[in-house]
Amino acid sequence: MNRAGSAALVGGQLQLTNNTSQSGAGWVAQSISTSQSFSTTFSFSLLGNDSGKMADGIALAFQNVGNNVIGNGGGDVGYWNIGGSGSSAVGSVIRSWHNNDYGLSTNGVVQGLKAADFNLGASNNVTGSETVSYDATTHTLTLTGTFLDNSTGHSYSVSDSKSVNLAAHFGSSMYVGFTGGTGGTDADQRITSFSLTSAVPEPETYAMMLAGLGLVGFAARRRKA
């Protein structure tokens, strides 16, 4: 997985940020087809230093700019303006600090999301998982998952659905990855596991691990007709 900005591999996990005023990203090196259905599942960890509300959030992002790019940090969580080109990314955004929202974005911006069930920023210790799937026939993007406030033990389910034609939006292929950003406050923001099932240019099934480490991986296979 290609990394950009502040992103690093730490303990087999993709660490997007670990300090203030950072923007980091990690991208699967090979693009995937936008004309095929796919499903991706990931787990994440957002950890602040308990001195205030942690910043700023992360995103699962799809884009067609490249596999070594990053967007604006802070509240834009590396998702807006990917590659400095104003790229209109599609994906799933989670924002902490005082925003405390989540949901699917189909136009590259982080506004217009759904309100979280607890204060993500004030918690300073949030973990969770999401499954984001795309139906290439109906052009429907869906999100399901669970967020856990480790400071209180409170958890709740999250869900969202949006219509978007990825082939019309990006062309024949796109890159899949994660972005994260911080501003005036810090956060250790990590992707702790990752899997992707989709059609790829090669006919065989294969798996790639991040730098040979087993906790974060990418698996893809061509769907049978």
Steps between C-alpha positions, in 0.01 A plus 500: 500500500642837396517765773496879474537788744518400866387139445720223641489130579499451878465155651349365181237774489462798267551808719362802315585769759663516842542874567350842428468658153550181302351339192568138410379243250551138399394363160481154351759519223283338234183669378172308482223500241210737552267282292504210747331466838727484804497490878758630744519458877734682736557555871634823647635652820486872594697590813554847648725611786209586737599867514203607288293394205700289260524600135386466231396178331560243229345383174483196278549664161461412133670730246663500157789745556773253596630256761741735680288808575338679793240770552456787746549424869312631802124466478527391135668178632723468191188424293430836339722623214689171459817553300446877515277469194163558663432128454140406571560185704231248598510311827414469867599781737531501882562835672582564866606823681175701526347368176404151622350367180539219249358379171543457128627788286466493123634846411836527674377713791456420869183699558147358511584188701295324769526591870689252716327348803771620739768769506783341302744782573444514875523123532867502396479121456276368223525170314270345246452329168320570175400308191457713190358325193425609144238348270611577147160407358289734712785750558437487874764553770411365845659527843447291812711484814544547873671775703619448860576775754768325705485769770140407587446160337214641292465355150252551220437395142557733204355483151461709187418465131565721198450477125814553292620368165870441560573429133344831396673678790853361460524327164597134466707467819570657837733474799386385844658615825476696823564860600524677835563851624562704815510872569562677829456186710654158452381142457653162431273391214547149366351244265541176692365257237386522141365264234367563150326259265462617141567427138859576398681496163661161570286183499666340801430536868778663699572673824736783584612580853630835612878465507461134593304582816190301577266739683404718206448329167346526158336209322338513159361250256320506170130425543374211290240589243 
